[in-house]
Amino acid sequence: MNEQELIDNIVKGIDTLHGSSRISKINKGYSNDQKFLVEKNGQLYLLKCFALDELAAKQAEYEVMQRMQLYDVNCSKPIEMSTLRNTEMGYMLLTYIDGDEATEAIPAYSAEVQYTIGLEAGQELAKMHKWHAPASVLSWHDRKLAKHKSYIEQYMASGARMKDDEQILSFIEQNLHLMKDRPNVFQHDDFHVGNLIVKEGRLAGVIDFNRWDWGDPVHEFLKAGMFSSEISIPFTIGTIKGYHAEQEPDEKFWTLYSLYLAMTIISSIVWILKVRPVELPIMVEKLERVLEDHHYFDSIVPRWYLEVQEYETGSL
């Protein structure tokens, strides 16, 4: 089915969208969803269409966004979800968050504004983490440890080794015990500048809940170090401070953060070799930047965070 045929089916098959004045394809993002911006009566909506074999996963994602409303999380509001008549597709209709992806928008602002947007992002993440996993979900320690052991086996067999990886692996082994008895809460699991929308110097909302999971809240911050800090250090520091009610995180936070980052060094090599091996050199370069930020985990606090006082005092 081509794009116009799909749009025609949308117009015919979704009663809520009858009378829409505009339906246009959105070509951003990495998911397999077909996304459309819809305008009706001056209101903007986001329509996501997906294959029916993803229906169960999409239903869970939709219910997650419904739950986010209970915690007053600034994200799209779910409106309806069903199957699209005369197609082999399902759909979910959400309110649209107007603005620009933070990756593109944030660098245009001053360091102080970037920091403030980060504070807002951290506050939203703290709201999400109020939702605790059901008792039926296995402990974070058991699930994460099993995944890590699998990644280690694949990494050691891959032939692609990071420089000084003995030091990385040693740091991980020394700190794995810290995962025991950690909180098991809702995780967005992809919380970084690529999934945040900014408008007029404020955080407009959080998007893309399709990777959600349960686990340690500290684990959410590893992508801040991997991705957000590349775009904006003030924003990334603000996110951490906003989450912690503008207080300094303690040593256990930083040790766990560094543990999860170190584990991600290993899993990232395994992942890139599976999905896009030609990009291994690019991935290694990114991971080496992270390692240098931590002096190969001789330091649990990344060097970019040590500039926090400058952003807080407005000396930039």
N, C-alpha and C positions, 0 to 999 in steps of 0.2 A: 504494500500500500504506500503510495507516494504521499508527500506532505499535504497537498491540497485535498486529497481524498480523505486523509485523516481529519483535517480541519472540518470538512463537510460532515463527516460522521459525528464529530464533536458537537457541531451546531444542531444536528438533528437528534442526537442521542442523549444529550444532557439538558433536561428541562430547565434547570437553574440558569443555564447560559443562553436561553432563547432571548433574542433581542440584543445580544452583545454587539457593540459597535466596532470592536477590534479584537482579533485573535492573531498573535504573531509568535513564531517559533523562537525559543531561546536556545542558543547553541553553546552555552557555557556549561562547564562541569564535566565530571568524569564518570557519572553513573550512566547506566543504560536507559534511563528514563527519557522519554520525549517530553520536553517541557514547553509550556506555552504561557505567554502573558495575555491575559484576557481583560478587556475593559467593558464594563456594563454600568450604565447609569452613573458614570463618573467614578466608579469604584474599580480598583485593580485587583485581579485574582491571579494566582499561580495554579496552573493545571498540570499535573504530572500523569502521563500515560505510561503503562508498563505491561509487560507480557503476563498472561494469566498464571504462568508457573511461579511468578513472584508474589502472588496474591497474599499468601500467608505472611510473608515477611513485610509486605507493604501494610497489611492490616495491623501488624505489631507496631510499625513505625507511626501509623496514623494514631493509634491508641497512646503512644508515647507523647505525641504532640497534644492530645487531649489532656493527658496528665500534667503536662507542662503548664497548662492554663491554671491548674489548681495552685501552682506555686508562683503564679504571676511572672513566669519567664517571658521575656520579650522575644517572641518568635511568632511564626505564622500561626494563625488560628485555623484549625480544621473545620471545613464546612460540610463536605459530604464525600463519600467514597462508595464506589460501586463498579460494575462492569459496563463497558461501553457497547451499546447495542450494535449488532451487525459487524462486530469485530472480535478478534481473539485477544482483547486488551482490557485491562482494568484502568481505573483512574482515581486520583484523589484531587479534590479541589480545596485550595487553601487561600487565605488572604495573602496578598503580595506585600513584601517588605520593600518599599521604594528606597533607592539609594545606590551606592557603589560598593563593590567588594572592597573590604578594608585593605587588601594587598595593594590595590591601585590608589585608593583614596588617602590613606593615612600619611604617606610621605609628603603630601602637599601641605600639611599642617605644621605648625610650630611644635617644638618638642613638648611644651607644656600641654597643648591640646592633645597630642598623641598620648601623653601620659594619662590625661583625663579620660580619654576614650578607653584606655586600658583599664582604668579603675572601674568604669561602667561594665566592661566585659567580665572582669573578675567577680563583680557583684552578681551578674547573671549566672555565672557558673556556680557560685555558692548556693543560689536558689535551687538549681538542678540537683545538687547533692543532698538536698533534704529528703529525697525519695530513696528509701532503703530497699534493698533486694528482698524478695520473698524468702522465707525460710528454706524453701526447696532448692534454692540456688547454692551450689557448692561453694566452699570458702574461696576467697580470692587467692590465698596462698596455694591451695591445691591446684586450681586451674592454671594459674600463672606459672607455677613451677613445672607442670607437665608440658606446657607449651615451650618453655625455655629449654628443657632437656631435649626436646625434639629439634629445636633450632640449633642447639650446640652440636648435636650429631650431624645435622646437615651441613653446618658451617665447617666442621672439621673435615668432612668428606668432599667439600666443594673445590678445594685447591686455591680458593681466593682468600687470602689472609690479610687482615689489617696490620699495619706496622705496630710493633710492640703489643700484639694482642694478648701476650701472656699477662701483662699488667692489667688489661681490661678484664680478662677472665678471672684473675685473682681477686680483683675488687668485687666482682659479682659474687664469687663464692663466699667471700668474707661477710657479705651483707644480706644474703638470701633469707636468713632467719628473721630479718626485720619485716618480712611480708606476713608473718604469722599474726593472726588476730587483728588484722587491719580491717577498717570499715568496709562493708560491701554495699556500695551505693550505686545509683544510676550514673553512668558515664555517657557523655556525648560521644567521646572516643575519637573525635576529630576536631577538637576545639583549637582553632588558630585563625590567623588573619584571612585565610581563604574561605572561611565559613562564617564570616561576620560582615554585616552590612553597615555602612557609615553614611550619614547624611548631615550636611551643614555642621560638621564638627562634633556630632554626637553619635553614639551607637544607636543605629536604627533597629537592629535585631540580629538574632542568631539563626542560621539556616542549616539544612542538611543533617537530619537526625538519623539517617539510614544506617550508620555504623554503631548505633548505641549498644551499650553492654552494661554489665555490672562489675564493680571492682573498687579498688583503692582510689579515693579522690585525687591523691597526689599523682597518679598515673596520667591524669588529664594534662599535666603541665609539660610532659616531655615534648609535645609538639610545639609548645612555646619556644623551647630551646632549639628545636630542629628547624622550625619554619618562621615563626613570628619574629624572633630576634634578628633574623636576616633582613627583615623589612623595617622594623622599628624597635630599637632598644627601649626608648621611653614607653612605648605601648606595652611591651612585654613585661617590663618592671611594674607598670601600672596594673596589669592583669593580676600579677602575683600579690601586689599590695591590696588591690581591691577585694580579692578573695579573702584576704586575712584581715579585713576591716581596717586597713591601712596600718596594721602592726607588722613588725618584722616576723617572718616565718622562723620557726625554731630549727635547731640542728637536725632533728629527726626528719623534718620535711626535706631539707636539702640532701640528706643522706639517701632517703628513698627516691627523691627526684633523680639523683645521680645514678642510683642503682637501676632505675627504669630506663634511663638514657643509655647506660652501658649495655643493658640487655637489648635495647633497640639497635645498637651498633651491629650486634651479631645478627639479629633477625632481618635487618635491612639488607645485609649482604645476601642472605638466603633468598629474600623476596625478589631483589632485582635480578638475580641470576635466573629465577623462574620466569618472571614476566617480561623483562626487557634487558637481557644480558648485555646488549650493545651499550647500554647506559651505565655499566659498572664503573667506569672511570669518573663519571659525573657524581654518582652516589658516593664513591670513595672520597672525592674532594669535599663533599658536604659533610661526611662523617668526620673527616680529619679536622674540619673547622670546629666541630663540636668537641672533639677530643682536645684540641688546643685550648678551647675555652675553659677546660677543666684540668689542663696540664696532665692529661691521661689519667684523670681521677685521683691525682695527688690533692686536688682541691675539689670539695663538694659544691662550693658556690661558684657559678660560672663568672668569668672575669667581667662580662658585660653587666652583671647585676651590681657589681661593686661600685658602679657609677650612680647608684640610686640616690645618694645625697644630692648630687648635682640637679637631678630632675625635681626632687622634692623642694629644694630651696629656690628653684627658678633661676639658677645661675647660668643656664645655657642661653 
